[in-house]
Amino acid sequence: MGRLVSEQQIRIIYRDTIDRLYGYVSRHCDGDRALAEDVTQETWLRAVREWRRKGVPDRPIAWLTTVARNLLLNELRRQRPLPLDAMAIAALEAARGDAAADSPDPAAIVERALARLPDAQRRLLEAFHLEGRSVREIAAACAISERATEGRLRRARKKLRKELEAAIQAAGGGT
């Protein structure tokens, strides 16, 4: 940490960094604007509290993005991913309304959607959701970072969601 800071200096740093910080956060929130706003606000609350006590760091934007990244990671850890069948049921309900509970079979829809994914994404989702392996275990097995694994899981889930919608349509579940 660096120099002590006045309220005016905090306002100047805020104006100089808020757009970049919000841009960084929003790129990592998969379009969840409320989450991006919450994380950006919480990051700045922590900055003001910390900087009043210890002074402003030499690179405020680096400090802010590190805090924001940690807050985002904590949020991702808190969100327990839906089991694949639950994802299919949720997609069915969205496509057909409340009458989706009877047919088609969610397991068959998930199998069809998984089969359409690239092998790497399919294996990643199966390892995490079906085998119950942790992000840490998958990252170690793939020789990549946990952060990279989380990003790949997020992209694989997004692709699976699209494939689930297409599988539901093919099964006659869409309107």
C-alpha beads as a LAMMPS data file, in Angstrom:
LAMMPS data file: protein, C-alpha beads

175 atoms
174 bonds

1 atom types
1 bond types

-500.0 500.0 xlo xhi
-500.0 500.0 ylo yhi
-500.0 500.0 zlo zhi

Masses

1 110.0

Atoms # bond

1 1 1 0.000 0.000 0.000
2 1 1 1.096 3.509 -0.623
3 1 1 0.178 6.990 0.463
4 1 1 -2.686 8.086 2.702
5 1 1 -5.654 9.345 0.764
6 1 1 -8.202 12.129 0.985
7 1 1 -11.868 11.869 0.014
8 1 1 -11.132 14.011 -3.059
9 1 1 -8.367 11.618 -4.157
10 1 1 -10.709 8.642 -3.752
11 1 1 -13.288 10.401 -5.945
12 1 1 -10.654 11.042 -8.618
13 1 1 -9.473 7.434 -8.554
14 1 1 -13.103 6.300 -8.702
15 1 1 -13.783 8.425 -11.806
16 1 1 -10.552 7.205 -13.421
17 1 1 -11.192 3.502 -12.790
18 1 1 -14.936 2.815 -12.550
19 1 1 -15.511 2.229 -16.265
20 1 1 -12.570 -0.163 -16.601
21 1 1 -13.520 -1.994 -13.416
22 1 1 -17.161 -2.382 -14.431
23 1 1 -16.071 -3.506 -17.906
24 1 1 -13.806 -6.159 -16.407
25 1 1 -16.491 -7.410 -14.037
26 1 1 -19.294 -7.417 -16.596
27 1 1 -17.180 -9.472 -19.044
28 1 1 -16.938 -12.166 -16.372
29 1 1 -20.610 -12.265 -15.339
30 1 1 -22.154 -14.014 -18.358
31 1 1 -24.533 -11.120 -18.949
32 1 1 -25.757 -10.909 -15.345
33 1 1 -25.914 -7.120 -15.030
34 1 1 -27.137 -7.163 -11.420
35 1 1 -24.190 -9.343 -10.394
36 1 1 -21.762 -7.072 -12.263
37 1 1 -23.163 -4.029 -10.489
38 1 1 -23.094 -5.745 -7.088
39 1 1 -19.496 -6.925 -7.487
40 1 1 -18.340 -3.519 -8.728
41 1 1 -20.050 -1.791 -5.807
42 1 1 -18.693 -4.255 -3.234
43 1 1 -15.195 -3.892 -4.700
44 1 1 -15.338 -0.120 -4.285
45 1 1 -16.749 -0.365 -0.762
46 1 1 -13.806 -2.548 0.178
47 1 1 -11.380 -0.190 -1.556
48 1 1 -12.613 2.856 0.327
49 1 1 -12.531 1.024 3.651
50 1 1 -9.046 -0.418 3.041
51 1 1 -7.510 2.667 1.455
52 1 1 -8.649 4.918 4.287
53 1 1 -6.771 2.698 6.720
54 1 1 -3.686 1.724 4.718
55 1 1 -3.456 4.189 1.870
56 1 1 -3.901 3.829 -1.868
57 1 1 -1.919 1.107 -3.630
58 1 1 0.550 2.097 -6.319
59 1 1 -1.713 0.606 -9.005
60 1 1 -5.324 1.109 -7.874
61 1 1 -6.892 -0.581 -10.929
62 1 1 -4.798 -3.702 -10.344
63 1 1 -5.934 -3.796 -6.707
64 1 1 -9.564 -3.267 -7.730
65 1 1 -9.564 -5.980 -10.402
66 1 1 -7.919 -8.443 -8.029
67 1 1 -10.610 -7.834 -5.408
68 1 1 -13.345 -8.038 -8.056
69 1 1 -11.913 -11.318 -9.405
70 1 1 -11.890 -12.797 -5.909
71 1 1 -15.472 -11.681 -5.302
72 1 1 -16.536 -13.254 -8.608
73 1 1 -14.767 -16.509 -7.758
74 1 1 -16.485 -16.578 -4.372
75 1 1 -19.832 -16.062 -6.094
76 1 1 -19.136 -18.901 -8.533
77 1 1 -18.226 -21.210 -5.648
78 1 1 -21.468 -20.302 -3.868
79 1 1 -23.579 -21.131 -6.889
80 1 1 -23.982 -24.865 -6.967
81 1 1 -24.390 -25.952 -10.566
82 1 1 -27.588 -27.714 -11.500
83 1 1 -27.335 -31.444 -12.170
84 1 1 -27.619 -32.156 -15.876
85 1 1 -31.126 -33.647 -15.568
86 1 1 -32.239 -30.540 -13.710
87 1 1 -30.819 -28.430 -16.535
88 1 1 -32.916 -30.437 -19.013
89 1 1 -36.041 -30.107 -16.864
90 1 1 -35.484 -26.369 -16.522
91 1 1 -35.022 -26.072 -20.292
92 1 1 -38.179 -28.124 -20.842
93 1 1 -40.164 -25.941 -18.477
94 1 1 -38.907 -22.817 -20.187
95 1 1 -39.803 -24.236 -23.597
96 1 1 -43.193 -25.707 -22.737
97 1 1 -44.405 -24.077 -19.553
98 1 1 -45.602 -26.049 -16.529
99 1 1 -46.814 -29.010 -18.614
100 1 1 -43.195 -30.085 -19.233
101 1 1 -43.013 -32.580 -16.389
102 1 1 -44.519 -35.544 -18.252
103 1 1 -42.399 -35.905 -21.422
104 1 1 -39.930 -36.105 -23.100
105 1 1 -37.479 -37.901 -20.816
106 1 1 -34.903 -35.447 -19.386
107 1 1 -32.134 -38.075 -19.327
108 1 1 -32.620 -38.764 -23.040
109 1 1 -32.558 -35.056 -23.777
110 1 1 -29.332 -34.614 -21.824
111 1 1 -27.728 -37.581 -23.610
112 1 1 -28.716 -36.176 -27.003
113 1 1 -27.434 -32.710 -26.115
114 1 1 -24.165 -34.045 -24.666
115 1 1 -23.559 -36.131 -27.773
116 1 1 -23.674 -32.965 -29.878
117 1 1 -20.982 -31.179 -27.835
118 1 1 -17.303 -31.208 -28.771
119 1 1 -15.571 -34.117 -26.996
120 1 1 -13.545 -31.877 -24.674
121 1 1 -16.645 -30.028 -23.460
122 1 1 -18.632 -33.247 -23.082
123 1 1 -15.859 -34.910 -21.054
124 1 1 -15.490 -31.809 -18.876
125 1 1 -19.219 -31.679 -18.075
126 1 1 -19.385 -35.412 -17.435
127 1 1 -16.380 -35.273 -15.106
128 1 1 -17.865 -32.426 -13.104
129 1 1 -21.586 -33.232 -13.103
130 1 1 -21.770 -36.988 -13.510
131 1 1 -18.551 -38.175 -11.881
132 1 1 -18.648 -35.507 -9.180
133 1 1 -15.029 -34.456 -9.661
134 1 1 -14.034 -31.059 -8.297
135 1 1 -12.709 -28.174 -10.357
136 1 1 -9.357 -28.691 -8.653
137 1 1 -9.245 -32.380 -9.665
138 1 1 -10.214 -31.627 -13.242
139 1 1 -7.683 -28.815 -13.490
140 1 1 -4.907 -31.074 -12.221
141 1 1 -5.878 -33.863 -14.635
142 1 1 -5.918 -31.428 -17.571
143 1 1 -2.761 -29.607 -16.445
144 1 1 -4.520 -26.222 -16.495
145 1 1 -5.386 -23.708 -13.808
146 1 1 -8.579 -23.874 -11.772
147 1 1 -9.580 -20.522 -13.221
148 1 1 -9.199 -21.858 -16.772
149 1 1 -11.207 -24.925 -15.809
150 1 1 -14.004 -22.767 -14.395
151 1 1 -14.064 -20.747 -17.615
152 1 1 -14.207 -23.890 -19.731
153 1 1 -17.016 -25.268 -17.581
154 1 1 -18.949 -22.034 -17.951
155 1 1 -18.561 -22.113 -21.753
156 1 1 -19.455 -25.820 -21.890
157 1 1 -22.620 -25.207 -19.858
158 1 1 -23.578 -22.362 -22.158
159 1 1 -23.090 -24.594 -25.202
160 1 1 -25.006 -27.413 -23.481
161 1 1 -27.901 -25.045 -22.814
162 1 1 -28.108 -24.295 -26.535
163 1 1 -27.920 -27.990 -27.377
164 1 1 -30.601 -28.773 -24.793
165 1 1 -32.903 -26.265 -26.428
166 1 1 -32.236 -27.839 -29.838
167 1 1 -32.750 -31.367 -28.422
168 1 1 -36.029 -30.300 -26.856
169 1 1 -37.155 -28.863 -30.176
170 1 1 -36.165 -32.095 -31.951
171 1 1 -38.087 -34.139 -29.361
172 1 1 -41.200 -32.104 -30.021
173 1 1 -40.963 -30.207 -26.744
174 1 1 -40.879 -26.722 -28.222
175 1 1 -43.811 -24.622 -29.248

Bonds

1 1 1 2
2 1 2 3
3 1 3 4
4 1 4 5
5 1 5 6
6 1 6 7
7 1 7 8
8 1 8 9
9 1 9 10
10 1 10 11
11 1 11 12
12 1 12 13
13 1 13 14
14 1 14 15
15 1 15 16
16 1 16 17
17 1 17 18
18 1 18 19
19 1 19 20
20 1 20 21
21 1 21 22
22 1 22 23
23 1 23 24
24 1 24 25
25 1 25 26
26 1 26 27
27 1 27 28
28 1 28 29
29 1 29 30
30 1 30 31
31 1 31 32
32 1 32 33
33 1 33 34
34 1 34 35
35 1 35 36
36 1 36 37
37 1 37 38
38 1 38 39
39 1 39 40
40 1 40 41
41 1 41 42
42 1 42 43
43 1 43 44
44 1 44 45
45 1 45 46
46 1 46 47
47 1 47 48
48 1 48 49
49 1 49 50
50 1 50 51
51 1 51 52
52 1 52 53
53 1 53 54
54 1 54 55
55 1 55 56
56 1 56 57
57 1 57 58
58 1 58 59
59 1 59 60
60 1 60 61
61 1 61 62
62 1 62 63
63 1 63 64
64 1 64 65
65 1 65 66
66 1 66 67
67 1 67 68
68 1 68 69
69 1 69 70
70 1 70 71
71 1 71 72
72 1 72 73
73 1 73 74
74 1 74 75
75 1 75 76
76 1 76 77
77 1 77 78
78 1 78 79
79 1 79 80
80 1 80 81
81 1 81 82
82 1 82 83
83 1 83 84
84 1 84 85
85 1 85 86
86 1 86 87
87 1 87 88
88 1 88 89
89 1 89 90
90 1 90 91
91 1 91 92
92 1 92 93
93 1 93 94
94 1 94 95
95 1 95 96
96 1 96 97
97 1 97 98
98 1 98 99
99 1 99 100
100 1 100 101
101 1 101 102
102 1 102 103
103 1 103 104
104 1 104 105
105 1 105 106
106 1 106 107
107 1 107 108
108 1 108 109
109 1 109 110
110 1 110 111
111 1 111 112
112 1 112 113
113 1 113 114
114 1 114 115
115 1 115 116
116 1 116 117
117 1 117 118
118 1 118 119
119 1 119 120
120 1 120 121
121 1 121 122
122 1 122 123
123 1 123 124
124 1 124 125
125 1 125 126
126 1 126 127
127 1 127 128
128 1 128 129
129 1 129 130
130 1 130 131
131 1 131 132
132 1 132 133
133 1 133 134
134 1 134 135
135 1 135 136
136 1 136 137
137 1 137 138
138 1 138 139
139 1 139 140
140 1 140 141
141 1 141 142
142 1 142 143
143 1 143 144
144 1 144 145
145 1 145 146
146 1 146 147
147 1 147 148
148 1 148 149
149 1 149 150
150 1 150 151
151 1 151 152
152 1 152 153
153 1 153 154
154 1 154 155
155 1 155 156
156 1 156 157
157 1 157 158
158 1 158 159
159 1 159 160
160 1 160 161
161 1 161 162
162 1 162 163
163 1 163 164
164 1 164 165
165 1 165 166
166 1 166 167
167 1 167 168
168 1 168 169
169 1 169 170
170 1 170 171
171 1 171 172
172 1 172 173
173 1 173 174
174 1 174 175
